[in-house]
């Protein structure tokens, strides 16, 4: 996502230090959450939505960075702006990526990052034709032209859905977002059920661990998360001195580095996740390698290579974390048997190296939802 500090925030010795100190401490990352109507913004431990994450961002400071978060809901209502939304309620209703304010400025131009939590077309995983039906409000060429221009001006994107084609109507045609994560049946997105699903729920007690008791669906809300395998970040590709006193220093990608607790090595679990693409095929879940050769054309001159090359440098998306399911049998998940699988969970793209925006994608919005976070937060500790 966006740099914590842009170049113009680095102290300039020609300016008074006090003014720079004030500037740094007033800096905000401006984030716009874009949600379909099915994603709740209401509080509550069992809420099927992202209220807790929005509130957490607003309450968090990382160094000198503060987070300003607004919410936009895609719906069939006429576009409107709520002057003073309460709590985590939406500021923008009937939102589209090309929505404009009364002063004729684009809404997204007032934000550094857009985070997409899509649900439509539906929860049934039927034919991909459902993705582009009018009721699903698919992102139009006009929207995508505006959004792509914003991304190419270094706007940062985060996007996630879940199993099957959840979230595809909003996200599957967004440049880079649409090929970094599986969104459609045609792409091979993991299903909601059967042995091919990605079931990351963990057994909680001795009987479940022994395969003598069913792992309940609602284990997604308990205090035991899934462990993830973060990929050591090749720091020396960016900095020439990774060796210190004979030691090789390894750490995750910065996205998975907590400022005080260290590497992020767990995520909430869920009985049917989606997946992101990798540079190699993923035989455990039947996903091919990522497609890197696409071009986009949304009209009005908004055309280009999805993964551009600048000065002979073509940054490519990378997977920074993998997840693993557990073998069933011998375990007994409520949704039935499913063999052990390894899958790509989180991917990122450093577009700044190609003068475009950064992108991150996640296998499921259940890593972010109240219903999945409730047990972890109640347990406290370092989860």
N, C-alpha and C positions, 0 to 999 in steps of 0.2 A: 504494500500500500504506500501512501505518501511518506516521504522522508520525515523523521521527527523534526529535523531542522533543515530548511532550505538554505542555499548558499547565502542569500541575502540576510539570513538570520545569524550568520557567523559574525562574531565581533569584529568590527572594522576599527583598527587602532586610530583612524582619523576621526572617529566619533566619540563622544563622551561615553565612558563606560557605564555610567548610571542609566543613560538612555537605552543602551543596548540591553542592560539587565532588565529594565521595564519591558522592553519589546519582547524579550525571550519569555518572560513570565506571563505575558498577556497572549501568547500564541495559542491558537486553537486549531485543531483539525476539524474541519466542518464536514460532517457525515450525514448523508441522506439515506435513511432506510426506506426501501421501496417494497411494499408487501401486497400480495393479493388479499382479497377480502377474507379468505379462509384462515389467514394467519392472525391470531389474536394479538391485541395490544393491551389486554386487560391483565391486572395483577392476579396472583393466585398460584399456588404450587402446582396445581394440576392443569394450568392454562396451556393450551396448544398454541403457543405463541412466544414472542421474543421480548416481552415487557421487561423481564429481569435483566437481560443483556443491555437493553437501551438504558435502563436506570444505572446499571453498573458503569457503563461508559461515561455517563454524565457525572458520576461520583468519583471517577478515577483521574488521577494525575500521574503521568509518567515523566519524571524529570520536570522540565518546564512545559510539557505538553498537556493541554486540556482538550477535552472532546466535546464539541457542540453537536448534538444529535437532533435532527428533525425527522419526521415520518411522513411518507406519502403513501396513499392507498390507491391502487388501480381498481377502478370500478366504472360502471356505466353512468354514474352521476356526472352532471356538468362539473367542469373543473372549478374549484373554489379554494380559497385560502382562509383558514381559521386564524383569526387574529391572535388569540392567546389560548392555545390548546392546553388543557389541564393534564397533569401527569404525563403519561406516554402516549396520549391520544394523537391522532394524525394532525399535522399542520396543513397538508394538502389532500384534498378529496378529488376523486375523478382524475387522478394524475396520469399523465403520459410523459414519456421522456422528452417530448418536444413542447411541453406545457410552458406558457409564458405568463409573467406577472403583469399587473396593470401598467407598469412602466416599460413593457415590451421586452424586458430581459428574460432570458430562459431561466427556469427554476434551477436546472442543474448547474448553470454557470455560477451559482452562489455557493457551491459545495466543492470540496477537494476530493471527496470519495462518495461513491454510490454503492450501497450494500443491498443486494437483491435476494429476497426470500419469496420465491414463487411457488404457487400451488397449482394453478390451472395448467392443463384443462380439467382434470378431475382425478379421483383416487382409484380409477378402475384399471388403468394400464391396458386399455383396449387399443384399437387401431390408431396409428400416428395421425390419421386424418383428423382426429378430434383436436389436435393441437392448434389448428388454424381455423377452427370454427368461430364465427362472430362472438358466440357466448363466452369463449375462452379469452377474448380480448388479446389476441397475439400482437406482439410488437410489430408495428407497421414499418414500411420502408422509410416513411417520413420521420418517424421516431428514431429509427436506427441511424439515419443520416445525421441527425442532431447528436445522438449519443456517441456515435463513432467519432465525429469531429471533436467532441468534448474529450473523449478518451485519447485521441491523437494530440490533444493539447495538454497531455499528462494528467488527465483525470484518472483516479484510481478506482478499480472495480473489485468488488467481492460478490460472488454469486453461489448459491446453493439451492438444491431441491431435495429430493429423497428418492425412493424406489421408483421404478417405472418412469413415466414421463411427467412426474410432478415437477412443476416449474418450467416446463419446456416452452409454454406459450409466451412467457415473458423473456426467457433467456437463450433459447437454443440457437438463435440467429445473431446474437451479439458477437462481433468479432473477438476472437481469442477465447472469450467465455464459452462460446458454443462448441469449441473443439478441445478445450482443456478438460471438460467434464462430460460424461455421458448423460444425455437428456432424453433421447428418443429410443424407441424399439429398434429403429434402423441402426442406431449406433451400438446397440447391445446393452442398454441400461439394465442393471439387475432387477429382477422382479420382486413382487411383494411376498410371494409364497413359493413353496416347493423347495427342492434340494438346491436350486441355483440361487436362492436368496442369500443376502449377506446378513447373517444374524450374529451380532456382536454381543448380545446379552451374556453376562457372566454369572456362573453359579454363585450363590450367596452363602449357603450353609453346607455342612458336611454331607448331608443326604444328597443335595444337588450336585456337589462335587463328585460324589461316588456314582452318580448316574442312577440313584435309587429313588429320586424324587424329581418331579417336573420343574424345570426352570420357568417360572411364571413370566408371562408377557410383561408384567409390571415391574420386573427387575430393572427395566430401563430407568425407573425412578428411585432406585435404591442408592446406597452410599458407596457402592463398589463400581468404579468405572472400568472401562477397558484400557489396557495398556497399549500404547501405540509405539511403532518403531520409527523414531525420527532418523532421517538420513543425515550423516555428518556433512556439514556445509563446507564446501571446498574454499575455505577462506583465502588460501594462498593464490587462488585465481584472481583475487582482487587486491591482495596485499602480499608482497614478495617474501615476507619473513615469518613463516608459520612455525619455525623451529626455535625453541628457547631452552637452553641448557640441556639439550639432548632429548627433549620431550616434544612430541607432536600434539598440539592442542586441537581437540575436536569439540565441536558444539553443533547444535541444530542451526538451521536457517534462522535469521533474526525473528521471523514471524513466530517461531516456537521458543523464543527466549523470554522468560518472565523476568522483569527487572529486578526482582528480589528473591524469587524462589528457584531460579535456575531453569533448566530445560523443561518444557512442557512435554510430558511423556504419557499423559492419559487423556481420554475423551469420554464423555458420557456414552453409554452403550444403547443399542436399539435393535429390535428384532428384524429389521429389513432396511438396510442402508443402500444408498447408491454408490457410485464410484467415479473416480477421475481417471483420465487417460495418462499413460506413461509412454516413454520413448520406446519401450519394448512391449510386446503383447503380454497379456495377463491370462495364461491358460486356466488358472484356478476359477476365473469368473467369465472367461470367454470374451474378453475385450481385446481388440486389435491394438496395435501401436497408434499413437496419436497422429492425426493428419496435420502436416505442417505446410502444405503447399496450397492451401485455399486462398482465394482472393475474394473481396467483397465489392459489391456495386449496388448502392442504394439510390442512385440517381443524383442529379444535381452536382455532379463532379465528385461525389463522395465514393471514391473507388481506391483500391490499393491491395497490396499483399497483406494477408492477415498477420504474418510474422515478418515485418520489414527488415531489410538490411541497410545499415547506414555506415558509410566508410569501411566497408568490407566486414562489418560486425553484424551478425544476426543473432541476437539473444533469443533463446528458446525457452519454453516453459519447462520446469523441472518439478518432479515429485519430491516433496520434503518430508512426507510421512506415509507409512503403510499401516494398515490394520490387519488383524488376523481373526478369523472365526475359530471356534473350537469344534472338535470332531463330535458329531452327533449321529449315530451312537459313538462312544458309550454315554455321552450326556443326553438328557431328555428335554430339549427346549419345547415350550408349549406349542410352537408352530410346526413341530415335526422334525424328522431327520434332515441333516444337511452336513456334508463332509467339511473338513477343515479347509479353509481358503486363506490366501494372502492377497490383498488388494491395495491399490493406490488410493489413499484417503485425501490428501491435501496436495494441491499443486499451486505453483506461483510462477509468475512471469515478470522479469525485471525490464519493463518496457522503457525505462529511462535511458537505458543504454542504446536504444534506437529512437530516442526523442519522442516516445509515446508513453501512455500511462501504464502503470503496473496493474496486475490482475492476480487475484487469488480465488481458487475454487475449493469447495469442500464436498465430501461425499453426501452429507445430509444436514438439513437444518435441525435435526434432533441433537446435534452437538451444541445447539444454542437455545433450545426451548426450555421454558419454565418446567415443563413436566419431566424433563430429563435432568435438570440442574437441581431440582428440589432436594433430593437425597444427599447429593454431594455437599450442598451448602449447609444443610442441617447437621451433617457429620462434622463440619469444621475441618481443622487441620490444614494440610497443604494440598488437598485435592483441587 
